[in-house]
Amino acid sequence: MEYEIIREIFNSCSGNQMRDVFVDEAEIADVDAYVRGFLVGSSVSCERRDLPGGGVEYDVVTDGLRQRFSFTPL
């Protein structure tokens, strides 16, 4: 299935609300496997939410770095 992918990397510095945002479109057969490729570290957590309309969102923390992956079907 083809998705619009938004990857947000949250800044962990106190008082800084900026984040890096990357937007892409890709054909992905398994979004779980795609996100697992980013789960590298000694301390990893991942929470998946299924959204209305077939979208999927993941909140990921790897060694203190917080990221969000949002997949929206095209």
All heavy atoms as TSV, in Angstrom:
chain	resi	resn	atom	element	x	y	z
A	1	MET	N	N	0.843	-1.164	0.000
A	1	MET	CA	C	0.000	0.000	0.000
A	1	MET	C	C	0.898	1.240	0.000
A	1	MET	O	O	1.952	1.254	0.625
A	1	MET	CB	C	-0.910	-0.018	1.224
A	1	MET	CG	C	-1.806	1.197	1.332
A	1	MET	SD	S	-2.963	1.088	2.710
A	1	MET	CE	C	-4.266	0.206	1.897
A	2	GLU	N	N	0.461	2.303	-0.635
A	2	GLU	CA	C	1.230	3.538	-0.676
A	2	GLU	C	C	0.789	4.462	0.460
A	2	GLU	O	O	-0.400	4.645	0.701
A	2	GLU	CB	C	1.049	4.242	-2.019
A	2	GLU	CG	C	2.002	5.406	-2.200
A	2	GLU	CD	C	1.991	5.969	-3.601
A	2	GLU	OE1	O	1.221	5.493	-4.444
A	2	GLU	OE2	O	2.757	6.900	-3.831
A	3	TYR	N	N	1.787	5.013	1.163
A	3	TYR	CA	C	1.530	5.866	2.325
A	3	TYR	C	C	2.275	7.188	2.209
A	3	TYR	O	O	3.359	7.248	1.620
A	3	TYR	CB	C	2.031	5.201	3.611
A	3	TYR	CG	C	1.282	3.983	4.042
A	3	TYR	CD1	C	1.715	2.714	3.691
A	3	TYR	CD2	C	0.151	4.092	4.836
A	3	TYR	CE1	C	1.037	1.580	4.103
A	3	TYR	CE2	C	-0.539	2.971	5.258
A	3	TYR	CZ	C	-0.093	1.718	4.884
A	3	TYR	OH	O	-0.771	0.603	5.303
A	4	GLU	N	N	1.700	8.210	2.819
A	4	GLU	CA	C	2.459	9.401	3.154
A	4	GLU	C	C	3.012	9.133	4.547
A	4	GLU	O	O	2.270	8.754	5.458
A	4	GLU	CB	C	1.582	10.650	3.187
A	4	GLU	CG	C	2.360	11.876	3.651
A	4	GLU	CD	C	1.481	13.078	3.873
A	4	GLU	OE1	O	0.599	13.000	4.760
A	4	GLU	OE2	O	1.678	14.075	3.171
A	5	ILE	N	N	4.319	9.312	4.713
A	5	ILE	CA	C	4.987	9.024	5.980
A	5	ILE	C	C	5.490	10.338	6.556
A	5	ILE	O	O	6.188	11.087	5.879
A	5	ILE	CB	C	6.182	8.082	5.773
A	5	ILE	CG1	C	5.746	6.821	5.027
A	5	ILE	CG2	C	6.845	7.744	7.107
A	5	ILE	CD1	C	6.893	6.094	4.378
A	6	ILE	N	N	5.130	10.596	7.793
A	6	ILE	CA	C	5.651	11.761	8.503
A	6	ILE	C	C	6.421	11.234	9.708
A	6	ILE	O	O	5.881	10.509	10.540
A	6	ILE	CB	C	4.536	12.718	8.957
A	6	ILE	CG1	C	3.767	13.227	7.745
A	6	ILE	CG2	C	5.122	13.871	9.777
A	6	ILE	CD1	C	2.567	14.075	8.073
A	7	ARG	N	N	7.696	11.598	9.772
A	7	ARG	CA	C	8.555	11.202	10.899
A	7	ARG	C	C	8.942	12.470	11.655
A	7	ARG	O	O	9.573	13.361	11.097
A	7	ARG	CB	C	9.799	10.493	10.395
A	7	ARG	CG	C	10.749	10.083	11.494
A	7	ARG	CD	C	12.000	9.450	10.928
A	7	ARG	NE	N	12.941	9.112	11.978
A	7	ARG	CZ	C	14.230	8.923	11.765
A	7	ARG	NH1	N	14.719	9.021	10.544
A	7	ARG	NH2	N	15.023	8.623	12.772
A	8	GLU	N	N	8.547	12.532	12.914
A	8	GLU	CA	C	8.868	13.675	13.767
A	8	GLU	C	C	9.883	13.229	14.815
A	8	GLU	O	O	9.676	12.220	15.478
A	8	GLU	CB	C	7.628	14.182	14.477
A	8	GLU	CG	C	6.522	14.641	13.551
A	8	GLU	CD	C	5.259	14.937	14.308
A	8	GLU	OE1	O	5.145	16.055	14.842
A	8	GLU	OE2	O	4.407	14.033	14.394
A	9	ILE	N	N	10.956	13.997	14.954
A	9	ILE	CA	C	11.955	13.738	15.981
A	9	ILE	C	C	11.880	14.909	16.957
A	9	ILE	O	O	12.144	16.048	16.584
A	9	ILE	CB	C	13.365	13.607	15.388
A	9	ILE	CG1	C	13.389	12.480	14.354
A	9	ILE	CG2	C	14.385	13.359	16.498
A	9	ILE	CD1	C	14.689	12.378	13.586
A	10	PHE	N	N	11.481	14.624	18.177
A	10	PHE	CA	C	11.253	15.662	19.178
A	10	PHE	C	C	12.569	16.047	19.839
A	10	PHE	O	O	13.392	15.186	20.152
A	10	PHE	CB	C	10.247	15.179	20.231
A	10	PHE	CG	C	8.886	14.928	19.662
A	10	PHE	CD1	C	8.557	13.696	19.113
A	10	PHE	CD2	C	7.937	15.927	19.649
A	10	PHE	CE1	C	7.307	13.461	18.583
A	10	PHE	CE2	C	6.676	15.707	19.123
A	10	PHE	CZ	C	6.366	14.470	18.582
A	11	ASN	N	N	12.748	17.336	20.080
A	11	ASN	CA	C	13.948	17.859	20.728
A	11	ASN	C	C	13.836	17.625	22.227
A	11	ASN	O	O	12.849	18.012	22.851
A	11	ASN	CB	C	14.095	19.350	20.421
A	11	ASN	CG	C	15.435	19.895	20.836
A	11	ASN	OD1	O	15.962	19.518	21.868
A	11	ASN	ND2	N	15.971	20.787	20.038
A	12	SER	N	N	14.847	17.010	22.807
A	12	SER	CA	C	14.801	16.689	24.243
A	12	SER	C	C	15.373	17.796	25.130
A	12	SER	O	O	15.371	17.663	26.346
A	12	SER	CB	C	15.558	15.383	24.504
A	12	SER	OG	O	16.899	15.507	24.077
A	13	CYS	N	N	15.858	18.882	24.528
A	13	CYS	CA	C	16.404	19.990	25.321
A	13	CYS	C	C	15.258	20.752	25.988
A	13	CYS	O	O	14.273	21.095	25.341
A	13	CYS	CB	C	17.200	20.943	24.443
A	13	CYS	SG	S	18.657	20.184	23.709
A	14	SER	N	N	15.397	21.040	27.257
A	14	SER	CA	C	14.333	21.746	27.963
A	14	SER	C	C	14.166	23.157	27.396
A	14	SER	O	O	15.130	23.825	27.051
A	14	SER	CB	C	14.648	21.819	29.459
A	14	SER	OG	O	15.818	22.576	29.661
A	15	GLY	N	N	12.939	23.585	27.263
A	15	GLY	CA	C	12.637	24.918	26.755
A	15	GLY	C	C	12.663	25.039	25.244
A	15	GLY	O	O	12.322	26.074	24.694
A	16	ASN	N	N	13.049	23.990	24.542
A	16	ASN	CA	C	13.107	24.034	23.083
A	16	ASN	C	C	11.992	23.148	22.537
A	16	ASN	O	O	12.033	21.933	22.682
A	16	ASN	CB	C	14.471	23.547	22.589
A	16	ASN	CG	C	14.642	23.742	21.100
A	16	ASN	OD1	O	13.678	23.931	20.373
A	16	ASN	ND2	N	15.875	23.682	20.647
A	17	GLN	N	N	11.009	23.743	21.905
A	17	GLN	CA	C	9.857	23.007	21.395
A	17	GLN	C	C	10.003	22.625	19.924
A	17	GLN	O	O	9.088	22.075	19.333
A	17	GLN	CB	C	8.582	23.833	21.594
A	17	GLN	CG	C	8.283	24.151	23.043
A	17	GLN	CD	C	8.107	22.900	23.873
A	17	GLN	OE1	O	7.420	21.971	23.494
A	17	GLN	NE2	N	8.762	22.854	25.021
A	18	MET	N	N	11.134	22.943	19.307
A	18	MET	CA	C	11.344	22.628	17.888
A	18	MET	C	C	11.482	21.119	17.705
A	18	MET	O	O	11.913	20.406	18.595
A	18	MET	CB	C	12.596	23.331	17.363
A	18	MET	CG	C	12.510	24.834	17.415
A	18	MET	SD	S	11.179	25.514	16.402
A	18	MET	CE	C	11.771	25.122	14.791
A	19	ARG	N	N	11.144	20.647	16.529
A	19	ARG	CA	C	11.323	19.243	16.194
A	19	ARG	C	C	11.713	19.143	14.734
A	19	ARG	O	O	11.413	20.025	13.943
A	19	ARG	CB	C	10.077	18.437	16.500
A	19	ARG	CG	C	8.866	18.855	15.660
A	19	ARG	CD	C	7.648	18.056	16.001
A	19	ARG	NE	N	7.014	18.640	17.170
A	19	ARG	CZ	C	5.828	18.316	17.618
A	19	ARG	NH1	N	5.119	17.411	17.012
A	19	ARG	NH2	N	5.315	18.891	18.663
A	20	ASP	N	N	12.389	18.073	14.387
A	20	ASP	CA	C	12.710	17.792	12.992
A	20	ASP	C	C	11.542	17.015	12.415
A	20	ASP	O	O	11.038	16.070	13.032
A	20	ASP	CB	C	13.987	16.965	12.878
A	20	ASP	CG	C	15.220	17.733	13.307
A	20	ASP	OD1	O	15.281	18.941	13.032
A	20	ASP	OD2	O	16.116	17.124	13.917
A	21	VAL	N	N	11.105	17.395	11.215
A	21	VAL	CA	C	9.982	16.728	10.569
A	21	VAL	C	C	10.401	16.331	9.164
A	21	VAL	O	O	10.895	17.156	8.394
A	21	VAL	CB	C	8.735	17.647	10.509
A	21	VAL	CG1	C	7.591	16.945	9.796
A	21	VAL	CG2	C	8.318	18.075	11.904
A	22	PHE	N	N	10.222	15.048	8.848
A	22	PHE	CA	C	10.546	14.515	7.534
A	22	PHE	C	C	9.269	13.955	6.923
A	22	PHE	O	O	8.536	13.212	7.577
A	22	PHE	CB	C	11.596	13.412	7.641
A	22	PHE	CG	C	12.861	13.866	8.314
A	22	PHE	CD1	C	13.034	13.690	9.677
A	22	PHE	CD2	C	13.864	14.494	7.597
A	22	PHE	CE1	C	14.184	14.121	10.317
A	22	PHE	CE2	C	15.020	14.927	8.215
A	22	PHE	CZ	C	15.185	14.740	9.580
A	23	VAL	N	N	8.993	14.302	5.665
A	23	VAL	CA	C	7.790	13.842	4.967
A	23	VAL	C	C	8.231	13.083	3.724
A	23	VAL	O	O	9.121	13.526	2.995
A	23	VAL	CB	C	6.883	15.030	4.577
A	23	VAL	CG1	C	5.650	14.549	3.838
A	23	VAL	CG2	C	6.486	15.827	5.812
A	24	ASP	N	N	7.604	11.933	3.485
A	24	ASP	CA	C	7.946	11.099	2.332
A	24	ASP	C	C	6.704	10.338	1.885
A	24	ASP	O	O	5.734	10.237	2.630
A	24	ASP	CB	C	9.051	10.115	2.730
A	24	ASP	CG	C	9.763	9.494	1.542
A	24	ASP	OD1	O	9.511	9.911	0.391
A	24	ASP	OD2	O	10.586	8.587	1.769
A	25	GLU	N	N	6.738	9.827	0.676
A	25	GLU	CA	C	5.710	8.917	0.174
A	25	GLU	C	C	6.412	7.643	-0.253
A	25	GLU	O	O	7.466	7.694	-0.882
A	25	GLU	CB	C	4.969	9.519	-1.022
A	25	GLU	CG	C	4.103	10.703	-0.663
A	25	GLU	CD	C	3.355	11.275	-1.858
A	25	GLU	OE1	O	3.395	10.667	-2.956
A	25	GLU	OE2	O	2.742	12.335	-1.709
A	26	ALA	N	N	5.828	6.490	0.117
A	26	ALA	CA	C	6.467	5.221	-0.219
A	26	ALA	C	C	5.437	4.106	-0.261
A	26	ALA	O	O	4.406	4.168	0.408
A	26	ALA	CB	C	7.554	4.888	0.796
A	27	GLU	N	N	5.761	3.089	-1.036
A	27	GLU	CA	C	4.988	1.854	-1.087
A	27	GLU	C	C	5.547	0.956	0.010
A	27	GLU	O	O	6.729	0.601	-0.010
A	27	GLU	CB	C	5.157	1.197	-2.461
A	27	GLU	CG	C	4.326	-0.030	-2.672
A	27	GLU	CD	C	2.867	0.275	-2.984
A	27	GLU	OE1	O	2.571	1.363	-3.485
A	27	GLU	OE2	O	2.029	-0.599	-2.720
A	28	ILE	N	N	4.716	0.629	1.005
A	28	ILE	CA	C	5.175	-0.167	2.150
A	28	ILE	C	C	4.203	-1.324	2.350
A	28	ILE	O	O	3.005	-1.114	2.511
A	28	ILE	CB	C	5.237	0.691	3.433
A	28	ILE	CG1	C	6.204	1.849	3.237
A	28	ILE	CG2	C	5.643	-0.161	4.626
A	28	ILE	CD1	C	6.229	2.816	4.390
A	29	ALA	N	N	4.740	-2.530	2.365
A	29	ALA	CA	C	3.907	-3.714	2.562
A	29	ALA	C	C	3.580	-3.934	4.046
A	29	ALA	O	O	2.497	-4.391	4.385
A	29	ALA	CB	C	4.603	-4.946	1.990
A	30	ASP	N	N	4.529	-3.607	4.930
A	30	ASP	CA	C	4.362	-3.880	6.361
A	30	ASP	C	C	4.894	-2.689	7.163
A	30	ASP	O	O	6.110	-2.549	7.334
A	30	ASP	CB	C	5.120	-5.160	6.721
A	30	ASP	CG	C	4.940	-5.591	8.161
A	30	ASP	OD1	O	4.327	-4.841	8.953
A	30	ASP	OD2	O	5.413	-6.689	8.503
A	31	VAL	N	N	3.996	-1.835	7.652
A	31	VAL	CA	C	4.429	-0.645	8.396
A	31	VAL	C	C	5.109	-1.027	9.710
A	31	VAL	O	O	6.018	-0.327	10.159
A	31	VAL	CB	C	3.276	0.362	8.632
A	31	VAL	CG1	C	2.818	0.977	7.334
A	31	VAL	CG2	C	2.133	-0.260	9.382
A	32	ASP	N	N	4.704	-2.136	10.340
A	32	ASP	CA	C	5.360	-2.590	11.566
A	32	ASP	C	C	6.838	-2.879	11.309
A	32	ASP	O	O	7.702	-2.464	12.079
A	32	ASP	CB	C	4.682	-3.840	12.128
A	32	ASP	CG	C	3.305	-3.563	12.696
A	32	ASP	OD1	O	3.049	-2.425	13.141
A	32	ASP	OD2	O	2.475	-4.489	12.699
A	33	ALA	N	N	7.132	-3.577	10.227
A	33	ALA	CA	C	8.519	-3.903	9.878
A	33	ALA	C	C	9.298	-2.634	9.550
A	33	ALA	O	O	10.470	-2.510	9.912
A	33	ALA	CB	C	8.555	-4.872	8.707
A	34	TYR	N	N	8.659	-1.679	8.886
A	34	TYR	CA	C	9.312	-0.406	8.553
A	34	TYR	C	C	9.759	0.308	9.825
A	34	TYR	O	O	10.906	0.748	9.935
A	34	TYR	CB	C	8.350	0.462	7.745
A	34	TYR	CG	C	8.899	1.812	7.359
A	34	TYR	CD1	C	9.600	1.976	6.166
A	34	TYR	CD2	C	8.724	2.920	8.176
A	34	TYR	CE1	C	10.107	3.220	5.806
A	34	TYR	CE2	C	9.220	4.166	7.822
A	34	TYR	CZ	C	9.908	4.309	6.638
A	34	TYR	OH	O	10.414	5.546	6.288
A	35	VAL	N	N	8.874	0.405	10.804
A	35	VAL	CA	C	9.197	1.098	12.053
A	35	VAL	C	C	10.236	0.320	12.852
A	35	VAL	O	O	11.141	0.904	13.454
A	35	VAL	CB	C	7.926	1.360	12.888
A	35	VAL	CG1	C	8.267	1.886	14.272
A	35	VAL	CG2	C	7.012	2.331	12.162
A	36	ARG	N	N	10.152	-1.013	12.847
A	36	ARG	CA	C	11.136	-1.831	13.579
A	36	ARG	C	C	12.564	-1.532	13.119
A	36	ARG	O	O	13.504	-1.648	13.896
A	36	ARG	CB	C	10.835	-3.317	13.423
A	36	ARG	CG	C	9.855	-3.833	14.452
A	36	ARG	CD	C	9.828	-5.355	14.518
A	36	ARG	NE	N	9.522	-5.996	13.249
A	36	ARG	CZ	C	8.299	-6.286	12.806
A	36	ARG	NH1	N	7.251	-5.976	13.535
A	36	ARG	NH2	N	8.126	-6.875	11.648
A	37	GLY	N	N	12.729	-1.115	11.867
A	37	GLY	CA	C	14.054	-0.764	11.364
A	37	GLY	C	C	14.663	0.437	12.075
A	37	GLY	O	O	15.873	0.636	12.034
A	38	PHE	N	N	13.852	1.238	12.740
A	38	PHE	CA	C	14.328	2.407	13.482
A	38	PHE	C	C	14.506	2.121	14.974
A	38	PHE	O	O	14.970	2.980	15.710
A	38	PHE	CB	C	13.346	3.578	13.316
A	38	PHE	CG	C	13.323	4.141	11.931
A	38	PHE	CD1	C	12.438	3.647	10.986
A	38	PHE	CD2	C	14.184	5.167	11.575
A	38	PHE	CE1	C	12.400	4.165	9.707
A	38	PHE	CE2	C	14.165	5.687	10.285
A	38	PHE	CZ	C	13.271	5.187	9.352
A	39	LEU	N	N	14.128	0.933	15.421
A	39	LEU	CA	C	14.177	0.596	16.852
A	39	LEU	C	C	15.539	0.024	17.214
A	39	LEU	O	O	15.698	-1.167	17.443
A	39	LEU	CB	C	13.066	-0.389	17.205
A	39	LEU	CG	C	11.642	0.068	16.924
A	39	LEU	CD1	C	10.641	-1.004	17.321
A	39	LEU	CD2	C	11.343	1.376	17.621
A	40	VAL	N	N	16.531	0.882	17.264
A	40	VAL	CA	C	17.892	0.468	17.568
A	40	VAL	C	C	18.326	1.175	18.849
A	40	VAL	O	O	18.250	2.397	18.941
A	40	VAL	CB	C	18.844	0.841	16.409
A	40	VAL	CG1	C	20.265	0.456	16.744
A	40	VAL	CG2	C	18.387	0.187	15.113
A	41	GLY	N	N	18.763	0.406	19.819
A	41	GLY	CA	C	19.225	0.989	21.071
A	41	GLY	C	C	19.103	-0.013	22.195
A	41	GLY	O	O	18.526	-1.086	22.041
A	42	SER	N	N	19.599	0.365	23.354
A	42	SER	CA	C	19.535	-0.542	24.500
A	42	SER	C	C	18.220	-0.399	25.268
A	42	SER	O	O	17.807	-1.300	25.974
A	42	SER	CB	C	20.724	-0.294	25.435
A	42	SER	OG	O	20.711	1.053	25.888
A	43	SER	N	N	17.562	0.767	25.120
A	43	SER	CA	C	16.275	1.010	25.777
A	43	SER	C	C	15.286	1.480	24.709
A	43	SER	O	O	15.418	2.579	24.176
A	43	SER	CB	C	16.442	2.078	26.855
A	43	SER	OG	O	15.188	2.417	27.397
A	44	VAL	N	N	14.314	0.624	24.390
A	44	VAL	CA	C	13.399	0.889	23.279
A	44	VAL	C	C	11.962	0.665	23.728
A	44	VAL	O	O	11.663	-0.316	24.393
A	44	VAL	CB	C	13.710	-0.046	22.081
A	44	VAL	CG1	C	12.698	0.118	20.971
A	44	VAL	CG2	C	15.120	0.194	21.561
A	45	SER	N	N	11.080	1.611	23.358
A	45	SER	CA	C	9.644	1.391	23.552
A	45	SER	C	C	8.919	1.868	22.290
A	45	SER	O	O	9.370	2.787	21.613
A	45	SER	CB	C	9.119	2.126	24.784
A	45	SER	OG	O	9.117	3.516	24.570
A	46	CYS	N	N	7.805	1.205	22.012
A	46	CYS	CA	C	7.042	1.528	20.805
A	46	CYS	C	C	5.563	1.296	21.085
A	46	CYS	O	O	5.180	0.237	21.583
A	46	CYS	CB	C	7.512	0.647	19.647
A	46	CYS	SG	S	6.643	0.958	18.093
A	47	GLU	N	N	4.760	2.297	20.775
A	47	GLU	CA	C	3.312	2.202	20.966
A	47	GLU	C	C	2.632	2.491	19.634
A	47	GLU	O	O	2.887	3.516	19.006
A	47	GLU	CB	C	2.855	3.216	22.007
A	47	GLU	CG	C	1.371	3.190	22.279
A	47	GLU	CD	C	0.979	4.242	23.309
A	47	GLU	OE1	O	1.703	4.426	24.289
A	47	GLU	OE2	O	-0.069	4.881	23.087
A	48	ARG	N	N	1.751	1.585	19.194
A	48	ARG	CA	C	1.041	1.722	17.923
A	48	ARG	C	C	-0.405	2.122	18.173
A	48	ARG	O	O	-1.044	1.617	19.096
A	48	ARG	CB	C	1.072	0.389	17.166
A	48	ARG	CG	C	0.250	0.407	15.903
A	48	ARG	CD	C	0.165	-0.964	15.251
A	48	ARG	NE	N	-0.869	-0.964	14.226
A	48	ARG	CZ	C	-0.742	-1.506	13.036
A	48	ARG	NH1	N	0.365	-2.134	12.717
A	48	ARG	NH2	N	-1.721	-1.441	12.172
A	49	ARG	N	N	-0.900	3.049	17.329
A	49	ARG	CA	C	-2.312	3.429	17.339
A	49	ARG	C	C	-2.852	3.333	15.918
A	49	ARG	O	O	-2.267	3.894	14.985
A	49	ARG	CB	C	-2.473	4.870	17.831
A	49	ARG	CG	C	-2.393	5.022	19.313
A	49	ARG	CD	C	-2.666	6.442	19.777
A	49	ARG	NE	N	-1.787	7.455	19.195
A	49	ARG	CZ	C	-0.518	7.644	19.522
A	49	ARG	NH1	N	0.059	6.867	20.407
A	49	ARG	NH2	N	0.188	8.598	18.966
A	50	ASP	N	N	-3.960	2.630	15.773
A	50	ASP	CA	C	-4.651	2.568	14.486
A	50	ASP	C	C	-5.633	3.729	14.432
A	50	ASP	O	O	-6.421	3.927	15.344
A	50	ASP	CB	C	-5.378	1.231	14.322
A	50	ASP	CG	C	-4.412	0.066	14.242
A	50	ASP	OD1	O	-3.428	0.181	13.486
A	50	ASP	OD2	O	-4.622	-0.936	14.943
A	51	LEU	N	N	-5.558	4.493	13.346
A	51	LEU	CA	C	-6.374	5.696	13.200
A	51	LEU	C	C	-7.529	5.452	12.238
A	51	LEU	O	O	-7.472	4.546	11.400
A	51	LEU	CB	C	-5.496	6.841	12.664
A	51	LEU	CG	C	-4.244	7.161	13.495
A	51	LEU	CD1	C	-3.397	8.192	12.777
A	51	LEU	CD2	C	-4.646	7.651	14.869
A	52	PRO	N	N	-8.579	6.263	12.330
A	52	PRO	CA	C	-9.690	6.136	11.376
A	52	PRO	C	C	-9.185	6.351	9.952
A	52	PRO	O	O	-8.259	7.128	9.716
A	52	PRO	CB	C	-10.640	7.273	11.776
A	52	PRO	CG	C	-10.258	7.655	13.164
A	52	PRO	CD	C	-8.810	7.325	13.310
A	53	GLY	N	N	-9.770	5.648	9.007
A	53	GLY	CA	C	-9.385	5.804	7.610
A	53	GLY	C	C	-8.194	4.961	7.192
A	53	GLY	O	O	-7.671	5.114	6.097
A	54	GLY	N	N	-7.711	4.089	8.086
A	54	GLY	CA	C	-6.602	3.202	7.736
A	54	GLY	C	C	-5.225	3.720	8.090
A	54	GLY	O	O	-4.223	3.060	7.813
A	55	GLY	N	N	-5.134	4.879	8.710
A	55	GLY	CA	C	-3.837	5.410	9.112
A	55	GLY	C	C	-3.299	4.697	10.338
A	55	GLY	O	O	-4.032	4.053	11.086
A	56	VAL	N	N	-1.992	4.808	10.531
A	56	VAL	CA	C	-1.326	4.190	11.676
A	56	VAL	C	C	-0.327	5.197	12.226
A	56	VAL	O	O	0.341	5.902	11.468
A	56	VAL	CB	C	-0.582	2.896	11.273
A	56	VAL	CG1	C	0.068	2.246	12.477
A	56	VAL	CG2	C	-1.502	1.920	10.575
A	57	GLU	N	N	-0.221	5.263	13.557
A	57	GLU	CA	C	0.715	6.173	14.197
A	57	GLU	C	C	1.499	5.410	15.256
A	57	GLU	O	O	0.928	4.596	15.988
A	57	GLU	CB	C	-0.052	7.324	14.837
A	57	GLU	CG	C	0.792	8.455	15.339
A	57	GLU	CD	C	-0.068	9.620	15.770
A	57	GLU	OE1	O	-0.523	9.612	16.930
A	57	GLU	OE2	O	-0.293	10.518	14.940
A	58	TYR	N	N	2.800	5.651	15.321
A	58	TYR	CA	C	3.675	5.015	16.297
A	58	TYR	C	C	4.378	6.085	17.110
A	58	TYR	O	O	4.912	7.040	16.543
A	58	TYR	CB	C	4.766	4.183	15.602
A	58	TYR	CG	C	4.261	3.007	14.822
A	58	TYR	CD1	C	3.811	3.155	13.512
A	58	TYR	CD2	C	4.259	1.735	15.376
A	58	TYR	CE1	C	3.356	2.071	12.792
A	58	TYR	CE2	C	3.812	0.644	14.646
A	58	TYR	CZ	C	3.363	0.816	13.361
A	58	TYR	OH	O	2.916	-0.258	12.644
A	59	ASP	N	N	4.400	5.923	18.422
A	59	ASP	CA	C	5.234	6.730	19.296
A	59	ASP	C	C	6.383	5.829	19.735
A	59	ASP	O	O	6.159	4.764	20.317
A	59	ASP	CB	C	4.460	7.246	20.506
A	59	ASP	CG	C	3.589	8.429	20.156
A	59	ASP	OD1	O	4.041	9.289	19.374
A	59	ASP	OD2	O	2.450	8.494	20.652
A	60	VAL	N	N	7.599	6.268	19.436
A	60	VAL	CA	C	8.796	5.468	19.647
A	60	VAL	C	C	9.772	6.252	20.526
A	60	VAL	O	O	9.949	7.453	20.333
A	60	VAL	CB	C	9.464	5.161	18.278
A	60	VAL	CG1	C	10.788	4.457	18.458
A	60	VAL	CG2	C	8.527	4.354	17.395
A	61	VAL	N	N	10.384	5.558	21.477
A	61	VAL	CA	C	11.472	6.142	22.262
A	61	VAL	C	C	12.632	5.155	22.211
A	61	VAL	O	O	12.487	3.991	22.599
A	61	VAL	CB	C	11.059	6.409	23.731
A	61	VAL	CG1	C	12.235	6.985	24.512
A	61	VAL	CG2	C	9.857	7.334	23.787
A	62	THR	N	N	13.776	5.621	21.709
A	62	THR	CA	C	14.980	4.799	21.649
A	62	THR	C	C	16.100	5.536	22.374
A	62	THR	O	O	16.509	6.610	21.954
A	62	THR	CB	C	15.405	4.504	20.199
A	62	THR	OG1	O	15.520	5.732	19.492
A	62	THR	CG2	C	14.413	3.618	19.493
A	63	ASP	N	N	16.547	4.955	23.475
A	63	ASP	CA	C	17.608	5.556	24.291
A	63	ASP	C	C	17.337	7.025	24.593
A	63	ASP	O	O	18.208	7.881	24.501
A	63	ASP	CB	C	18.973	5.400	23.616
A	63	ASP	CG	C	19.430	3.951	23.550
A	63	ASP	OD1	O	18.980	3.154	24.395
A	63	ASP	OD2	O	20.234	3.615	22.666
A	64	GLY	N	N	16.080	7.357	24.917
A	64	GLY	CA	C	15.699	8.712	25.295
A	64	GLY	C	C	15.292	9.613	24.148
A	64	GLY	O	O	14.796	10.712	24.369
A	65	LEU	N	N	15.498	9.192	22.902
A	65	LEU	CA	C	15.109	9.982	21.733
A	65	LEU	C	C	13.670	9.649	21.363
A	65	LEU	O	O	13.356	8.502	21.030
A	65	LEU	CB	C	16.027	9.692	20.546
A	65	LEU	CG	C	15.702	10.440	19.256
A	65	LEU	CD1	C	15.935	11.940	19.439
A	65	LEU	CD2	C	16.544	9.906	18.118
A	66	ARG	N	N	12.785	10.648	21.439
A	66	ARG	CA	C	11.360	10.446	21.156
A	66	ARG	C	C	11.063	10.771	19.696
A	66	ARG	O	O	11.460	11.833	19.193
A	66	ARG	CB	C	10.516	11.326	22.073
A	66	ARG	CG	C	9.048	11.103	21.901
A	66	ARG	CD	C	8.250	11.858	22.962
A	66	ARG	NE	N	6.869	11.870	22.540
A	66	ARG	CZ	C	6.151	12.969	22.375
A	66	ARG	NH1	N	6.670	14.144	22.618
A	66	ARG	NH2	N	4.914	12.908	21.969
A	67	GLN	N	N	10.360	9.850	19.027
A	67	GLN	CA	C	9.972	10.030	17.631
A	67	GLN	C	C	8.513	9.632	17.456
A	67	GLN	O	O	7.994	8.801	18.203
A	67	GLN	CB	C	10.825	9.158	16.708
A	67	GLN	CG	C	12.300	9.421	16.787
A	67	GLN	CD	C	13.064	8.489	15.891
A	67	GLN	OE1	O	13.044	8.655	14.676
A	67	GLN	NE2	N	13.716	7.498	16.481
A	68	ARG	N	N	7.885	10.194	16.424
A	68	ARG	CA	C	6.536	9.784	16.046
A	68	ARG	C	C	6.536	9.508	14.541
A	68	ARG	O	O	7.014	10.311	13.743
A	68	ARG	CB	C	5.509	10.852	16.373
A	68	ARG	CG	C	4.096	10.436	15.928
A	68	ARG	CD	C	3.041	11.412	16.383
A	68	ARG	NE	N	2.949	11.340	17.841
A	68	ARG	CZ	C	2.792	12.405	18.617
A	68	ARG	NH1	N	2.702	13.619	18.112
A	68	ARG	NH2	N	2.714	12.266	19.928
A	69	PHE	N	N	5.985	8.364	14.179
A	69	PHE	CA	C	5.822	7.987	12.776
A	69	PHE	C	C	4.325	7.955	12.479
A	69	PHE	O	O	3.572	7.277	13.176
A	69	PHE	CB	C	6.398	6.590	12.504
A	69	PHE	CG	C	7.894	6.500	12.661
A	69	PHE	CD1	C	8.461	6.265	13.906
A	69	PHE	CD2	C	8.721	6.639	11.561
A	69	PHE	CE1	C	9.833	6.184	14.052
A	69	PHE	CE2	C	10.099	6.547	11.700
A	69	PHE	CZ	C	10.656	6.321	12.942
A	70	SER	N	N	3.901	8.684	11.448
A	70	SER	CA	C	2.492	8.698	11.042
A	70	SER	C	C	2.395	8.213	9.612
A	70	SER	O	O	3.093	8.731	8.723
A	70	SER	CB	C	1.919	10.116	11.138
A	70	SER	OG	O	2.025	10.604	12.461
A	71	PHE	N	N	1.558	7.224	9.381
A	71	PHE	CA	C	1.339	6.659	8.048
A	71	PHE	C	C	-0.101	6.930	7.634
A	71	PHE	O	O	-1.030	6.520	8.314
A	71	PHE	CB	C	1.580	5.145	8.065
A	71	PHE	CG	C	2.977	4.760	8.418
A	71	PHE	CD1	C	3.368	4.617	9.747
A	71	PHE	CD2	C	3.920	4.544	7.435
A	71	PHE	CE1	C	4.655	4.252	10.092
A	71	PHE	CE2	C	5.221	4.187	7.755
A	71	PHE	CZ	C	5.582	4.053	9.089
A	72	THR	N	N	-0.273	7.639	6.514
A	72	THR	CA	C	-1.590	7.946	5.981
A	72	THR	C	C	-1.691	7.325	4.598
A	72	THR	O	O	-0.869	7.631	3.731
A	72	THR	CB	C	-1.799	9.464	5.891
A	72	THR	OG1	O	-1.571	10.040	7.184
A	72	THR	CG2	C	-3.202	9.800	5.421
A	73	PRO	N	N	-2.684	6.458	4.364
A	73	PRO	CA	C	-2.826	5.839	3.042
A	73	PRO	C	C	-3.116	6.905	1.979
A	73	PRO	O	O	-3.848	7.860	2.220
A	73	PRO	CB	C	-4.016	4.907	3.182
A	73	PRO	CG	C	-4.299	4.806	4.637
A	73	PRO	CD	C	-3.705	5.995	5.301
A	74	LEU	N	N	-2.515	6.726	0.803
A	74	LEU	CA	C	-2.776	7.638	-0.315
A	74	LEU	C	C	-3.790	7.056	-1.264
A	74	LEU	O	O	-4.011	5.914	-1.371
A	74	LEU	CB	C	-1.474	7.920	-1.073
A	74	LEU	CG	C	-0.421	8.671	-0.256
A	74	LEU	CD1	C	0.851	8.839	-1.075
A	74	LEU	CD2	C	-0.927	10.038	0.158
